[in-house]
């Protein structure tokens, strides 16, 4: 296993070595540790926890854990190479960004079909 940032070999974070997309067992201790950390995010109230839960809803759990482990690897790589600190924005921030992304994509798709999205005011519940 290599150690250090390896900037000369990989350039930027997009080309860093991936944690395999397959979920088979491996002897790579770093990959195992990242998967263990990613699996622990499932109950976390952080943006990464929300990311993992959203992935789990779309695909099977082992693949979602591997994808979250890869995201952790990219975050660690950025922290090591660029000296950045990681500040968690929280679950609400992630959900709001996801909501904005979905609305933007739906609006774009509606325009392609010659339609328009019309926002609806939420109905207040009477208690």
Secondary structure, 3 states (H helix, E strand, C coil): CCCCCCHHHHCCHHHCCCCCCCCCCCCCHHHHHHHHHHHHHHHCCCHHHHHHHHHHHHCCHHHHHHHHHHHHHHHHHHHHHHCCCCCCCCHHHHHHHHHHHHHHHHHHHHHHCCCCCCCCCCCCCCC
